Structures are given as structure tokens and as C-alpha cells.
Amino acid sequence: MGLERSGTALLVLATLVVAASILAGGDVGRALNAFGGIGWFLAAGMLVSAAVRSSRQYMTWAAVIGLTAVVAFVVRPSDLILAAVGFGSAGIVVGTLAQNRELLWVTLVPALYLPFHIGTAVLKATVRSLMGTEPGIRSDPPPTAAIVPIVMVVAALAGGYAAMSIKAHRSDPDEGRFSPTSPHRRA
């Protein structure tokens, strides 16, 4: 649990540093962005290491990798609504598939977002260049992007909590209903 907690804390800190970098702009913003990016990559490494050590959940790994690739390709750093919907949905799917430690698995989606996002940006620029169009990699994010990184993490975790709640309800179909044989019945 040490890597999981430390990785999650570092991911949250990295998203806040990235937000500060966007708000600061200029040279200070670029310096903060470098620190935030390094922290984000370190957090991703810690969380991947914790997940590898936790168990062999191949379907969950496939969902994490596939859904992270989708959100990295679709969610722009300035699109708050799409980030909330995309990462929330990914959190529900991954949390449902995870057999244990659901919050670790759902946190991997936003943790891996930055490496995947950079990879898809390079891929898109390469394809545009090969097609003879302008590559168009943006170096300075728009100011609206300041809140999106933390929204990604919060939405994924909210999706994970929703999945855990659904799974708990499915495992105890009598939860919330009065039953004379229920161990929780009122006397």
C-alpha cells in the first residue's frame, strides 16, 4: 500500500503543480510544468509498480491501457466536460473489472494519461507531417486547462467509487431492504 498511497499523493501534487504552471505562464510556468510533468511520470511509475505487485488482473490491465489510450486521444487538456465524462466513465469500467484494490486501478488511468497524451501528440504530429500538413504541436496550454488535470483524477476516483458501490450492492441484494431474516433487521 506504500507505493499506492505515495503514488496517488504524488499524482495529486503533480496535477496541482501543473495547474500552477498554467496559471503562472512564462518562464516560471515552464519551470513548474517541468516539475509537474516529472512528478506525474514518477507517480505513474509508482502506481504501475504497485499494480504489478498487487495481482495479475489481465482484463483490468487491458481496460486501463485501452481506456487510457482512448482518453489520451480524445480528451484535450482544455476540455473540462469531456475530461469529467471520459475519466469518470473509465473509472466505472476499470473499477468494475478490478477484482481488488479498485482505487489503485482507477488511479492508473489519470496517472498514465500524461505519458499516453504526449505519445498521441507525437503520433498525431508525425501523421500530419507525413501527410504534408502542419504538425501543430502546442507548447503553451490554454488557461482553462489549469483545472482539468485534477478533474481527471477526481472523476476517475468518483467512477471507481461508483463501481465499488455497484459491486457491493450486487453482492448483497438485500442491502437496504427490510427482511425478517436479515442480520441487520431492527428488533
Secondary structure, 3 states (H helix, E strand, C coil): CHHHHHHHHHHHHHHHHHHHHHHHCHHHHHHHHHHHHHHHHHHHHHHHHHHHHHCCCHHHHHHHHHHHHHHHHHCCCCCHHHHHHHHHHHHHHHHHHCCCCHHHHHHHHHHHHHHHHHHHHHHHHHHHHHCCCCCCCCCCCCHHHHCHHHHHHHHHHHHHHHHHHHHHHHHCCCCCCCCCCCCCCCC
